[in-house]
Amino acid sequence: MITTDILIIGAGPTGLFAVFEAGLLKMKCHIIDALPQPGGQLAELYPKKPIFDIPGYPSVNAGELVDNLMEQIKQFQPGFTLGETAVSYTKVDDEWFEVVTNKGTVHRCKAIAIAGGLGTFEPRKPTMDNVADYEEKGLEYFVKEPEHFRNKKVVIAGGGDSALDWSVFLSNVASEVTLIHRRNEFRGALDSVEKVQDLKNQGKIKLITPAEVTAIKGDGKVEAITVKVDDQEAFDIETDYFIPLFGLTPKLGEISQWGLNIEKNAIVVNNALDYQTNIEGIYAVGDINTYPGKLKLILCGFHEATLMCQSVYNRLNPGKKFVLKYTTVSGVDGFDGSRKEAEKAVVKKID
């Protein structure tokens, strides 16, 4: 069983920053996310695209922002349960909640902060009838462990950043990489498109466009896929893995069954005080919540996470007054024993 002060559901920017604000208040955090890496849609959907409305950054790539947040919270040693979805919660007693994931991992916490962005991201799946027969048997929707594909034949389908970037990366891992897209044009970062072009010219990536994968074949696991190119006759390609990267669809998922007040697929919170839901001890921050005047912006999520952590502190420490100090004055003490602080002024005579 994993035990923590605040269990954060969602490892996007709001969830990550909540770890920092909780750490300043000496509260430990653990994060659950359905994706295989932290960062939410910033990491999964547009890691190389610039964001222009983060204070202090005229421009910052989404992936870089995630890296900076991970560096910022490192000293507070958050735990992560990745590749799993929060399914159910139980109020154990007046102090503790228990949250169980789809893989049976049990988390015990004193407060729950739902920071799931637009919801749980589920992969858009191919439309073939037998897709379920091959899932986790050669049909993969995420690249969780690149070494898993070492010296294997891999077919990737898709036309966005994820398909391009993983084709480039796996070209140095797999024995053979084939990229299939239904159009000749790709929608991705220019450098990624150019890298794929260069690797194609070197013979390290096979490119088939415009084409679609119409069938998966194999006895108990993926052994081949069928490809249809325009009006030409379909043909099979032998492969060990088929990775369709068609993007992600956000869904509120099992959390919608928790008894929370929900309005237009968003969780209603009390924004006049602390972003708590109708269930005491359960909060919702970031794009997943709604209230009058709500703006779905990262900087608003940071603000909500800050007030949420203050509320949790007051709940867990009744009667104990917290004196807010600027980090330039107080410094930052990590749970790993590290300390960050401004250089102290000295008194010295000038001759």
C-alpha positions as CSV (number, residue, x, y, z in Angstrom):
1,M,0.0,0.0,0.0
2,I,1.2,3.5,-0.9
3,T,0.7,6.1,1.8
4,T,0.9,9.9,1.4
5,D,-0.6,13.2,2.5
6,I,-2.1,14.3,-0.8
7,L,-2.8,11.9,-3.6
8,I,-2.8,13.8,-6.9
9,I,-4.7,12.3,-9.8
10,G,-3.1,13.7,-13.0
11,A,0.6,14.4,-13.7
12,G,0.0,17.4,-15.9
13,P,1.5,20.8,-15.1
14,T,-1.1,21.7,-12.5
15,G,-0.6,18.3,-10.7
16,L,3.2,18.7,-10.8
17,F,3.2,22.2,-9.4
18,A,0.8,21.1,-6.6
19,V,3.7,18.9,-5.4
20,F,5.9,22.0,-5.0
21,E,3.3,24.0,-3.1
22,A,2.5,21.0,-0.9
23,G,6.2,20.5,-0.3
24,L,6.6,24.1,1.0
25,L,4.0,23.1,3.6
26,K,5.8,19.9,4.5
27,M,3.2,17.6,2.9
28,K,4.1,14.6,0.9
29,C,2.5,13.9,-2.5
30,H,2.0,10.8,-4.7
31,I,0.7,11.1,-8.3
32,I,-1.4,8.7,-10.4
33,D,-1.5,9.1,-14.2
34,A,-2.8,6.9,-17.0
35,L,0.0,7.9,-19.3
36,P,3.4,6.2,-19.0
37,Q,5.3,9.5,-18.3
38,P,4.6,12.7,-16.4
39,G,3.5,15.8,-18.2
40,G,-0.1,15.1,-19.3
41,Q,-1.0,16.4,-22.7
42,L,2.0,18.7,-22.8
43,A,4.3,15.7,-22.9
44,E,2.1,13.4,-24.9
45,L,0.4,15.6,-27.5
46,Y,2.7,18.6,-28.2
47,P,6.0,18.4,-26.4
48,K,7.8,20.5,-29.0
49,K,5.2,23.2,-29.4
50,P,5.8,26.6,-27.8
51,I,3.6,28.1,-25.0
52,F,3.5,31.9,-24.8
53,D,1.4,32.6,-21.7
54,I,3.6,31.2,-18.8
55,P,4.7,34.1,-16.6
56,G,8.4,34.8,-16.9
57,Y,8.7,32.8,-20.2
58,P,8.2,34.8,-23.4
59,S,8.2,31.3,-25.0
60,V,8.7,27.8,-23.6
61,N,8.3,24.5,-25.3
62,A,5.7,22.3,-23.6
63,G,8.2,19.5,-23.0
64,E,10.7,21.9,-21.6
65,L,8.1,23.3,-19.1
66,V,7.4,19.7,-18.0
67,D,11.2,19.1,-17.5
68,N,11.4,22.3,-15.5
69,L,8.5,21.4,-13.3
70,M,10.0,17.9,-12.7
71,E,13.3,19.6,-11.7
72,Q,11.5,22.0,-9.4
73,I,9.7,19.3,-7.5
74,K,12.6,16.8,-7.4
75,Q,13.7,17.8,-3.9
76,F,10.2,17.0,-2.5
77,Q,10.5,13.3,-3.7
78,P,7.0,12.7,-5.1
79,G,6.0,9.1,-5.8
80,F,4.5,8.1,-9.2
81,T,2.0,5.4,-10.2
82,L,2.2,5.7,-14.0
83,G,0.2,3.8,-16.7
84,E,-2.6,3.3,-14.3
85,T,-6.1,4.9,-13.8
86,A,-7.8,5.8,-10.5
87,V,-10.9,3.7,-10.5
88,S,-12.5,3.9,-7.0
89,Y,-12.2,5.6,-3.7
90,T,-13.3,4.8,-0.1
91,K,-13.5,7.0,2.9
92,V,-11.8,4.7,5.5
93,D,-12.3,7.0,8.5
94,D,-12.3,10.7,9.4
95,E,-8.6,11.0,8.4
96,W,-7.9,8.6,5.5
97,F,-9.1,7.9,2.0
98,E,-8.2,4.8,-0.1
99,V,-7.9,5.0,-3.9
100,V,-7.5,1.9,-6.0
101,T,-6.3,1.9,-9.6
102,N,-7.4,-0.3,-12.6
103,K,-4.4,-2.5,-11.8
104,G,-5.3,-2.9,-8.2
105,T,-2.7,-0.6,-6.7
106,V,-3.9,0.8,-3.4
107,H,-3.1,4.3,-2.2
108,R,-4.0,5.7,1.2
109,C,-4.1,9.4,1.6
110,K,-5.4,12.3,3.7
111,A,-6.7,14.4,0.8
112,I,-7.3,13.8,-2.9
113,A,-6.6,16.4,-5.6
114,I,-8.0,15.6,-9.0
115,A,-5.8,17.4,-11.5
116,G,-6.7,15.3,-14.5
117,G,-6.7,18.1,-17.1
118,L,-9.4,17.3,-19.6
119,G,-9.8,13.8,-18.1
120,T,-8.1,10.4,-18.5
121,F,-6.4,10.2,-21.9
122,E,-7.4,7.1,-23.8
123,P,-5.8,6.2,-27.1
124,R,-7.8,6.4,-30.3
125,K,-7.9,2.8,-31.5
126,P,-7.9,1.3,-35.0
127,T,-11.4,0.4,-36.2
128,M,-10.6,-3.3,-37.1
129,D,-12.9,-5.8,-35.4
130,N,-10.2,-7.9,-33.8
131,V,-8.1,-5.1,-32.2
132,A,-8.9,-6.3,-28.6
133,D,-7.4,-9.8,-29.4
134,Y,-3.9,-8.3,-30.0
135,E,-3.7,-5.6,-27.3
136,E,-0.5,-6.0,-25.2
137,K,0.3,-9.0,-27.6
138,G,2.2,-6.9,-30.1
139,L,-0.4,-4.1,-30.5
140,E,0.7,-1.2,-28.3
141,Y,-0.7,2.3,-27.9
142,F,2.3,3.7,-26.0
143,V,6.0,3.2,-26.0
144,K,6.6,2.6,-22.4
145,E,9.9,0.8,-22.5
146,P,11.9,1.4,-25.8
147,E,14.2,-1.4,-25.0
148,H,11.2,-3.8,-25.3
149,F,11.5,-3.2,-29.1
150,R,15.3,-3.9,-29.3
151,N,16.0,-5.8,-32.6
152,K,12.3,-6.2,-33.4
153,K,10.3,-5.3,-36.4
154,V,8.0,-2.4,-35.7
155,V,5.2,-0.8,-37.7
156,I,4.0,2.7,-36.6
157,A,0.9,4.3,-38.0
158,G,0.1,8.0,-37.6
159,G,0.9,11.4,-38.9
160,G,1.6,13.6,-35.9
161,D,4.5,14.4,-33.6
162,S,4.2,11.1,-31.6
163,A,4.4,8.9,-34.8
164,L,7.3,10.9,-36.2
165,D,9.3,11.1,-33.0
166,W,9.0,7.5,-32.1
167,S,9.8,6.4,-35.6
168,V,13.0,8.4,-35.3
169,F,13.8,7.1,-31.8
170,L,13.1,3.5,-32.6
171,S,15.1,3.6,-35.8
172,N,18.2,3.2,-33.5
173,V,16.6,0.4,-31.4
174,A,14.4,-1.8,-33.6
175,S,15.8,-4.0,-36.4
176,E,13.2,-2.5,-38.8
177,V,10.9,0.5,-38.6
178,T,8.0,1.1,-41.0
179,L,5.9,4.3,-40.8
180,I,2.5,4.3,-42.4
181,H,0.2,7.4,-42.8
182,R,-3.0,7.9,-44.7
183,R,-1.7,11.1,-46.2
184,N,1.5,12.2,-47.9
185,E,1.7,15.2,-45.6
186,F,2.6,15.0,-41.9
187,R,1.5,17.4,-39.2
188,G,4.4,17.7,-36.8
189,A,7.5,19.7,-35.9
190,L,9.6,20.6,-38.9
191,D,12.8,19.1,-37.5
192,S,10.9,15.8,-36.8
193,V,9.6,15.7,-40.4
194,E,13.1,16.4,-41.7
195,K,14.7,13.7,-39.5
196,V,12.2,11.1,-40.8
197,Q,13.0,12.2,-44.4
198,D,16.7,11.9,-43.7
199,L,16.4,8.4,-42.1
200,K,14.2,7.3,-45.0
201,N,16.9,8.4,-47.4
202,Q,19.4,6.4,-45.4
203,G,17.2,3.3,-45.5
204,K,16.6,3.3,-41.7
205,I,12.9,4.0,-41.9
206,K,10.5,2.5,-44.5
207,L,7.8,5.1,-45.3
208,I,4.4,4.0,-46.9
209,T,2.0,6.8,-47.8
210,P,-0.8,7.4,-48.5
211,A,-1.8,4.1,-46.9
212,E,-3.9,2.5,-44.1
213,V,-3.5,-0.6,-42.0
214,T,-6.7,-2.6,-42.7
215,A,-6.0,-5.8,-40.7
216,I,-3.9,-7.4,-38.0
217,K,-2.8,-11.0,-38.4
218,G,-1.2,-13.5,-36.1
219,D,-1.8,-16.6,-34.0
220,G,-2.2,-15.3,-30.4
221,K,0.1,-12.3,-31.1
222,V,0.9,-9.8,-33.8
223,E,2.8,-11.4,-36.7
224,A,1.8,-9.2,-39.6
225,I,-0.4,-6.3,-40.7
226,T,-2.3,-5.7,-44.0
227,V,-1.7,-2.4,-45.8
228,K,-3.8,-0.8,-48.4
229,V,-2.2,1.9,-50.6
230,D,-4.8,4.0,-52.4
231,D,-6.4,1.8,-55.1
232,Q,-3.6,-0.7,-55.2
233,E,-4.0,-4.3,-54.1
234,A,-3.5,-4.8,-50.4
235,F,-0.3,-6.5,-49.1
236,D,1.0,-7.9,-45.8
237,I,4.0,-6.8,-43.8
238,E,5.6,-9.1,-41.3
239,T,6.1,-7.3,-37.9
240,D,6.6,-8.1,-34.2
241,Y,4.8,-4.9,-33.1
242,F,2.1,-2.6,-34.4
243,I,1.9,0.8,-32.8
244,P,-1.0,3.0,-33.9
245,L,-0.5,6.6,-32.7
246,F,-3.7,8.3,-33.7
247,G,-3.9,10.7,-30.7
248,L,-5.7,10.6,-27.4
249,T,-9.3,11.1,-26.4
250,P,-10.0,12.7,-23.0
251,K,-12.7,11.1,-20.8
252,L,-13.6,11.7,-17.2
253,G,-13.7,7.9,-16.7
254,E,-14.5,6.2,-13.4
255,I,-14.2,9.4,-11.5
256,S,-17.6,10.4,-12.9
257,Q,-19.1,7.6,-10.7
258,W,-17.6,9.0,-7.4
259,G,-20.7,11.1,-6.5
260,L,-19.0,14.4,-7.5
261,N,-21.1,17.3,-8.8
262,I,-20.4,17.3,-12.6
263,E,-21.4,19.9,-15.1
264,K,-20.6,19.4,-18.8
265,N,-17.9,16.8,-18.1
266,A,-16.2,19.0,-15.6
267,I,-16.1,18.8,-11.8
268,V,-17.9,21.6,-9.9
269,V,-15.8,23.2,-7.2
270,N,-16.0,26.0,-4.7
271,N,-13.7,28.7,-6.2
272,A,-14.5,31.2,-3.5
273,L,-12.4,29.4,-1.0
274,D,-10.2,26.3,-1.9
275,Y,-11.4,24.4,-5.0
276,Q,-12.9,21.7,-2.9
277,T,-15.7,19.5,-4.5
278,N,-19.0,18.6,-2.8
279,I,-17.1,15.8,-1.0
280,E,-15.0,17.1,1.8
281,G,-11.3,16.3,1.4
282,I,-11.6,15.8,-2.4
283,Y,-10.4,18.8,-4.5
284,A,-10.3,19.4,-8.3
285,V,-7.8,21.8,-9.8
286,G,-6.8,22.7,-13.4
287,D,-8.8,22.1,-16.6
288,I,-10.9,19.4,-15.0
289,N,-12.8,21.7,-12.8
290,T,-15.5,24.3,-13.4
291,Y,-16.8,27.4,-11.6
292,P,-18.2,30.8,-12.7
293,G,-15.5,32.6,-14.7
294,K,-13.4,29.5,-15.2
295,L,-10.4,29.9,-17.6
296,K,-8.7,26.7,-18.8
297,L,-5.1,28.1,-18.6
298,I,-2.0,26.6,-17.1
299,L,-1.3,29.7,-15.0
300,C,-4.8,29.4,-13.5
301,G,-4.2,25.8,-12.6
302,F,-1.0,26.9,-10.8
303,H,-3.1,29.4,-8.7
304,E,-5.8,26.8,-7.9
305,A,-3.2,24.3,-6.8
306,T,-1.6,26.8,-4.5
307,L,-4.9,27.6,-2.7
308,M,-5.8,23.9,-2.6
309,C,-2.6,23.0,-0.8
310,Q,-3.2,25.8,1.8
311,S,-6.7,24.3,2.4
312,V,-5.3,20.8,2.8
313,Y,-2.7,22.0,5.3
314,N,-5.4,23.7,7.4
315,R,-7.6,20.6,7.3
316,L,-4.6,18.4,8.4
317,N,-3.4,20.8,11.0
318,P,-6.5,22.3,12.7
319,G,-5.6,25.2,15.0
320,K,-2.1,25.5,13.7
321,K,-1.4,28.8,12.0
322,F,0.8,28.7,9.0
323,V,2.9,31.9,8.5
324,L,3.3,32.6,4.8
325,K,6.8,33.6,3.9
326,Y,8.3,34.4,0.5
327,T,10.7,31.7,-0.7
328,T,13.3,34.5,-1.3
329,V,13.2,34.9,2.5
330,S,12.5,31.4,3.9
331,G,14.3,29.4,1.2
332,V,13.1,25.9,0.2
333,D,13.9,22.8,2.3
334,G,13.5,19.5,0.4
335,F,12.6,16.2,1.8
336,D,15.9,14.9,0.5
337,G,17.8,17.1,2.8
338,S,18.6,19.7,0.2
339,R,18.1,23.4,0.7
340,K,17.8,26.2,-1.7
341,E,18.1,29.8,-0.5
342,A,19.1,33.2,-1.6
343,E,22.7,34.3,-0.9
344,K,22.7,36.0,2.5
345,A,23.8,39.7,2.8
346,V,26.9,40.3,4.9
347,V,28.1,43.2,7.0
348,K,31.6,44.2,6.1
349,K,33.5,47.4,6.4
350,I,34.8,49.0,3.3
351,D,38.3,50.4,3.8
